[in-house]
Amino acid sequence: MSTHATHPRRGGLPRPGRRFHDEVSGQPSGGYYHPGSYQKMRRSLRPAKPTVVSVLGELLVTAGVFLLLFVVWELYWTNLDANRQADAHQQQVIDDFQRNYDGMFTGDGPDPAVPAEVGDGAEAWGILYVPRLGSDWSSPVLDGVSPEVIDQGVLGRYPDSPRPGEEGNLAMAAHRQTHGSILWDMDQVVEGDRMYLQTANGWWVYEVKQNHIVLPTAIEVLDPNPLDPGGPASGQWLTITTCHPLYTTRERMVTHAEKVEFVPLADGPPEEIAEVAAENMPAGATTIDPDLEETMHELAPVTMENLYKKYHATQTQRETETAEAAAR
């Protein structure tokens, strides 16, 4: 018996008007083949021509994906990277503290108050503690407030502001969100809170006097006496600036604190930060010979900037004297 009536023709399609059959069982599948239906099916499977709306939709989806990736990078990855860099800077300054301390006994160490480098991107020279931001909160302090510095998740010292122990307004800046977000909770700091700045020779203790919001143009907050802008320097101040509100740069949050005490290295860290600061102290520092305590108190925070000024002044004087001698 011929099987042509029950099976598709070679090429995959039955004769027109014939019923489709199941290829396995050979039983009718219930449908009829019509030549026109196959052509319609082929036309329906052809890709539609792109339209302006479809192209625009694809572009928007692509842009959305890139935007999402940027947000993840900005809010997540920059924090991870900044935390890694900040940890490295903190370890570096702790190592420097140890070398400076050891050098007091061998004579090989540098002046504990003189940073190893000066300028943007230089090494860290101090560690700031703000208990209000967390019992274990601390941040290394570097010179400079450019993105290259503060994007490392650290505090940066404004150029030309004094060092700890010098009269005037020691001003710093850091990010509140992204790049470490180290000042995220700075709005929680209130009058009377204390901040502690550790250097190689001890801890400078500051008491918060004001925490307020200003416009980015209010540069008077960096004046030598921040509570009397335009007036002469009076006392030793610490000012910290950061962005406000969160996720904008529309305003600045500014915190002013006045120096109330200096705790020498030999006395150990102040009680409020004793636990976290103990990890950052030079080994053996609290067993220092009492005869050296007076020396520790007298260690003036000489700055490299001042040394350079003295050097250039001396050079200028020598050049002037040489020129005058040649003119005689």
DOPATOR-21500 format. One record per residue (C-alpha): x, y, z; residue in one letter; residue number from 1. Coordinates in steps of 0.05 Angstrom, whole numbers, plus 5000, padded with zeros to 4 digits. Each point is the difference from the previous one (the first is absolute). Example, Ala and Ser with C-alpha at 12.3 -4.5 7.8 and 13.67 -1.06 7.14 Angstrom:
> x, y, z, code, pos
> 5246, 4910, 5156, a, 1
> 5027, 5069, 4987, s, 2
//
This chain:
> x, y, z, code, pos
> 5000, 5000, 5000, m, 1
> 5025, 5069, 4984, s, 2
> 5018, 5044, 5058, t, 3
> 5001, 5065, 4962, h, 4
> 4930, 5018, 5025, a, 5
> 5019, 4995, 5073, t, 6
> 5070, 5030, 5003, h, 7
> 5027, 5068, 4982, p, 8
> 5034, 5006, 4933, r, 9
> 5076, 5005, 4996, r, 10
> 5016, 5072, 5016, g, 11
> 4956, 5002, 5062, g, 12
> 4931, 5020, 4973, l, 13
> 4940, 4956, 4979, p, 14
> 4961, 5009, 4936, r, 15
> 4950, 5057, 5002, p, 16
> 4934, 4981, 5032, g, 17
> 5030, 4940, 5036, r, 18
> 4998, 4993, 5076, r, 19
> 5063, 5006, 5042, f, 20
> 5023, 4934, 5031, h, 21
> 5041, 4988, 5061, d, 22
> 5070, 4978, 4978, e, 23
> 5006, 4948, 5055, v, 24
> 4931, 4967, 5004, s, 25
> 4978, 5013, 4929, g, 26
> 4931, 5022, 5025, q, 27
> 4965, 5062, 4974, p, 28
> 5018, 5061, 5042, s, 29
> 4934, 5035, 4988, g, 30
> 5020, 5057, 4954, g, 31
> 5001, 5013, 4925, y, 32
> 5056, 5030, 4961, y, 33
> 4985, 5059, 4955, h, 34
> 5056, 5031, 4957, p, 35
> 4982, 5071, 5020, g, 36
> 5006, 4986, 5074, s, 37
> 5073, 4982, 4994, y, 38
> 5016, 5064, 4964, q, 39
> 4963, 5040, 5053, k, 40
> 5039, 4964, 5054, m, 41
> 5066, 5016, 4967, r, 42
> 4981, 5073, 4993, r, 43
> 4980, 5003, 5074, s, 44
> 5068, 4973, 5020, l, 45
> 5038, 5053, 4964, r, 46
> 5031, 5052, 5048, p, 47
> 4962, 5065, 5003, a, 48
> 5035, 5061, 4973, k, 49
> 5028, 5044, 5056, p, 50
> 4960, 5062, 5017, t, 51
> 5019, 5064, 5034, v, 52
> 4962, 4978, 5062, v, 53
> 5034, 4932, 5004, s, 54
> 5070, 5030, 4989, v, 55
> 4987, 5053, 5053, l, 56
> 4975, 4946, 5048, g, 57
> 5063, 4959, 4992, e, 58
> 5043, 5061, 5011, l, 59
> 4962, 5017, 5064, l, 60
> 5008, 4929, 5026, v, 61
> 5075, 5001, 4985, t, 62
> 5007, 5068, 5033, a, 63
> 4963, 4974, 5061, g, 64
> 5048, 4941, 5006, v, 65
> 5060, 5046, 4997, f, 66
> 4968, 5048, 5050, l, 67
> 4988, 4942, 5048, l, 68
> 5072, 4978, 4993, l, 69
> 5024, 5071, 5014, f, 70
> 4958, 5004, 5063, v, 71
> 5028, 4933, 5025, v, 72
> 5071, 5025, 4985, w, 73
> 4988, 5068, 5033, e, 74
> 4966, 4976, 5063, l, 75
> 5032, 4932, 5010, y, 76
> 5066, 4991, 4964, w, 77
> 5028, 5070, 5018, t, 78
> 4988, 4985, 5073, n, 79
> 5036, 4933, 4996, l, 80
> 5059, 5031, 4963, d, 81
> 5004, 5060, 5047, a, 82
> 4997, 4957, 5062, n, 83
> 5058, 4959, 4974, r, 84
> 5042, 5063, 4987, q, 85
> 4981, 5031, 5067, a, 86
> 5021, 4937, 5037, d, 87
> 5068, 5002, 4964, a, 88
> 5010, 5073, 5019, h, 89
> 4981, 4987, 5073, q, 90
> 5050, 4942, 5004, q, 91
> 5053, 5045, 4969, q, 92
> 4991, 5055, 5051, v, 93
> 5000, 4949, 5057, i, 94
> 5066, 4973, 4974, d, 95
> 5026, 5072, 4997, d, 96
> 4979, 5011, 5072, f, 97
> 5040, 4938, 5020, q, 98
> 5062, 5022, 4962, r, 99
> 4996, 5069, 5030, n, 100
> 4993, 4972, 5069, y, 101
> 5058, 4952, 4991, d, 102
> 5042, 5056, 4971, g, 103
> 4994, 5040, 5065, m, 104
> 5046, 4949, 5033, f, 105
> 5047, 4986, 4942, t, 106
> 5004, 5070, 4970, g, 107
> 4984, 4971, 4932, d, 108
> 4927, 5021, 4997, g, 109
> 4974, 5062, 4966, p, 110
> 4968, 5058, 5037, d, 111
> 4934, 4969, 5023, p, 112
> 4962, 5062, 4982, a, 113
> 5026, 5006, 4929, v, 114
> 4962, 4962, 4946, p, 115
> 5041, 4957, 4953, a, 116
> 4971, 5037, 4940, e, 117
> 4959, 5062, 4986, v, 118
> 4947, 5012, 4947, g, 119
> 4942, 4965, 4969, d, 120
> 5006, 4925, 5003, g, 121
> 5054, 5003, 5054, a, 122
> 5004, 4949, 5055, e, 123
> 4952, 5001, 5058, a, 124
> 5025, 5038, 5061, w, 125
> 4943, 4991, 5051, g, 126
> 4939, 4961, 5021, i, 127
> 4934, 5033, 5019, l, 128
> 4951, 4967, 5049, y, 129
> 4927, 5023, 5006, v, 130
> 4964, 4956, 5051, p, 131
> 4932, 5027, 4980, r, 132
> 5010, 4967, 4932, l, 133
> 5013, 4932, 5032, g, 134
> 5042, 4971, 5056, s, 135
> 5049, 4971, 4950, d, 136
> 4997, 5058, 4950, w, 137
> 5067, 5030, 4978, s, 138
> 5029, 5030, 4937, s, 139
> 5070, 5015, 4976, p, 140
> 5015, 5073, 4983, v, 141
> 5039, 5021, 4938, l, 142
> 5017, 5067, 4968, d, 143
> 4956, 5027, 4945, g, 144
> 4925, 5000, 4985, v, 145
> 5003, 4983, 4926, s, 146
> 4961, 4939, 4975, p, 147
> 5066, 4963, 4994, e, 148
> 5006, 5004, 5075, v, 149
> 4931, 4996, 5031, i, 150
> 4975, 4948, 4950, d, 151
> 5045, 4952, 5039, q, 152
> 4951, 5001, 5057, g, 153
> 5042, 5045, 5045, v, 154
> 4998, 5070, 5030, l, 155
> 5039, 5052, 4962, g, 156
> 5031, 5063, 5030, r, 157
> 4985, 5065, 4964, y, 158
> 5063, 5032, 4971, p, 159
> 5030, 5056, 5043, d, 160
> 4960, 4980, 5062, s, 161
> 5043, 4990, 5063, p, 162
> 5024, 4935, 5030, r, 163
> 4979, 4974, 5069, p, 164
> 5029, 5045, 5054, g, 165
> 5003, 5062, 4956, e, 166
> 4953, 5058, 5011, e, 167
> 4945, 5006, 4949, g, 168
> 4949, 4955, 4966, n, 169
> 5023, 4930, 4980, l, 170
> 4948, 4985, 4945, a, 171
> 4985, 4932, 4969, m, 172
> 4951, 4971, 4950, a, 173
> 4974, 4930, 4982, a, 174
> 4944, 4966, 4963, h, 175
> 4933, 4989, 5034, r, 176
> 4975, 4950, 4948, q, 177
> 5039, 4956, 4951, t, 178
> 5076, 4991, 5003, h, 179
> 4997, 4971, 5070, g, 180
> 4941, 5042, 5026, s, 181
> 5041, 5014, 5062, i, 182
> 4959, 5061, 5021, l, 183
> 4932, 4968, 4987, w, 184
> 4976, 5013, 5071, d, 185
> 5033, 5068, 5009, m, 186
> 4931, 5031, 5011, d, 187
> 4998, 4961, 5066, q, 188
> 5058, 5040, 5029, v, 189
> 4976, 5052, 5051, v, 190
> 5030, 5055, 5042, e, 191
> 5042, 4973, 5057, g, 192
> 5022, 4937, 4962, d, 193
> 5075, 4988, 4998, r, 194
> 5046, 4983, 4943, m, 195
> 5071, 4974, 5008, y, 196
> 5057, 5010, 4951, l, 197
> 5058, 4952, 5010, q, 198
> 5069, 5021, 4976, t, 199
> 5068, 4969, 5014, a, 200
> 5007, 5035, 5067, n, 201
> 4930, 4993, 5030, g, 202
> 4927, 5018, 4993, w, 203
> 4970, 5069, 4988, w, 204
> 4931, 5004, 5031, v, 205
> 4947, 5045, 4969, y, 206
> 4930, 5017, 5026, e, 207
> 4945, 5013, 4949, v, 208
> 4972, 5071, 5004, k, 209
> 4956, 5002, 4939, q, 210
> 4973, 4954, 4946, n, 211
> 4962, 5038, 4946, h, 212
> 4980, 5002, 4926, i, 213
> 5028, 5052, 4952, v, 214
> 5003, 5012, 4925, l, 215
> 5062, 4976, 4962, p, 216
> 5020, 5073, 4991, t, 217
> 5007, 5011, 5075, a, 218
> 5075, 4996, 5001, i, 219
> 5003, 5041, 5064, e, 220
> 4991, 4935, 5038, v, 221
> 5074, 4989, 4986, l, 222
> 5022, 5066, 5031, d, 223
> 5051, 4997, 5057, p, 224
> 4944, 5013, 5050, n, 225
> 4939, 4965, 4971, p, 226
> 4952, 5029, 5052, l, 227
> 5024, 5070, 4984, d, 228
> 5011, 5001, 4924, p, 229
> 5048, 5054, 4979, g, 230
> 5027, 5008, 5069, g, 231
> 5070, 4982, 5024, p, 232
> 5019, 4929, 5018, a, 233
> 4980, 4983, 5071, s, 234
> 5013, 4931, 5027, g, 235
> 5009, 4934, 4965, q, 236
> 4941, 4975, 4959, w, 237
> 4981, 4938, 4961, l, 238
> 4949, 5007, 4944, t, 239
> 4971, 4943, 4959, i, 240
> 4960, 5011, 4937, t, 241
> 4958, 4951, 4959, t, 242
> 4942, 5000, 4951, c, 243
> 4927, 5009, 5020, h, 244
> 4947, 4974, 4992, p, 245
> 5016, 4928, 4984, l, 246
> 5011, 4985, 4926, y, 247
> 5006, 5073, 4982, t, 248
> 5053, 5055, 5001, t, 249
> 4950, 5056, 5007, r, 250
> 5024, 5020, 5070, e, 251
> 5056, 4987, 5049, r, 252
> 4997, 4973, 5071, m, 253
> 5054, 5034, 5041, v, 254
> 5022, 4979, 5070, t, 255
> 5044, 5046, 5043, h, 256
> 5037, 4974, 5061, a, 257
> 5048, 5036, 5046, e, 258
> 5063, 4969, 5030, k, 259
> 4991, 4988, 5075, v, 260
> 5057, 4953, 5017, e, 261
> 5062, 4965, 4976, f, 262
> 5014, 4930, 5026, v, 263
> 5073, 4980, 4991, p, 264
> 5018, 4931, 4973, l, 265
> 5030, 4980, 5067, a, 266
> 4932, 5008, 5034, d, 267
> 4965, 4951, 4954, g, 268
> 4937, 5014, 4960, p, 269
> 4941, 5039, 5030, p, 270
> 4949, 4956, 5035, e, 271
> 4944, 5011, 4949, e, 272
> 5042, 4971, 4943, i, 273
> 5046, 4955, 5042, a, 274
> 4977, 4935, 4968, e, 275
> 5004, 5019, 4927, v, 276
> 5061, 5045, 5007, a, 277
> 5040, 4948, 5037, a, 278
> 5004, 4960, 4936, e, 279
> 5033, 5059, 4965, n, 280
> 5053, 5016, 5053, m, 281
> 5074, 4986, 4993, p, 282
> 5019, 4937, 5038, a, 283
> 5028, 5017, 5069, g, 284
> 4979, 5074, 4997, a, 285
> 4964, 4999, 5066, t, 286
> 5062, 4974, 5036, t, 287
> 5042, 5060, 4979, i, 288
> 5052, 5025, 5050, d, 289
> 4969, 5056, 5042, p, 290
> 5063, 5042, 4987, d, 291
> 4980, 5003, 4927, l, 292
> 4929, 5023, 5013, e, 293
> 5021, 5073, 5002, e, 294
> 5032, 4991, 4932, t, 295
> 4936, 4970, 4973, m, 296
> 4962, 5062, 5024, h, 297
> 5050, 5046, 4967, e, 298
> 4997, 4967, 4932, l, 299
> 4973, 5057, 4959, a, 300
> 4959, 4982, 4937, p, 301
> 5050, 5031, 4951, v, 302
> 4974, 4996, 4929, t, 303
> 5037, 4987, 4936, m, 304
> 4968, 5063, 4972, e, 305
> 5034, 5042, 5054, n, 306
> 5066, 4966, 4988, l, 307
> 4995, 5015, 4926, y, 308
> 4983, 5073, 5016, k, 309
> 5060, 5006, 5045, k, 310
> 5044, 4967, 4947, y, 311
> 4977, 5047, 4945, h, 312
> 5006, 5061, 5045, a, 313
> 5072, 4980, 5016, t, 314
> 5015, 4989, 4927, q, 315
> 4970, 5067, 4980, t, 316
> 5040, 5035, 5054, q, 317
> 5065, 4967, 4976, r, 318
> 4986, 5019, 4928, e, 319
> 4986, 5072, 5020, t, 320
> 5064, 5004, 5040, e, 321
> 5040, 4970, 4942, t, 322
> 4970, 5049, 4951, a, 323
> 5015, 5059, 5046, e, 324
> 5072, 4977, 5011, a, 325
> 5010, 4994, 4924, a, 326
> 4973, 5070, 4989, a, 327
> 5050, 5032, 5047, r, 328
//
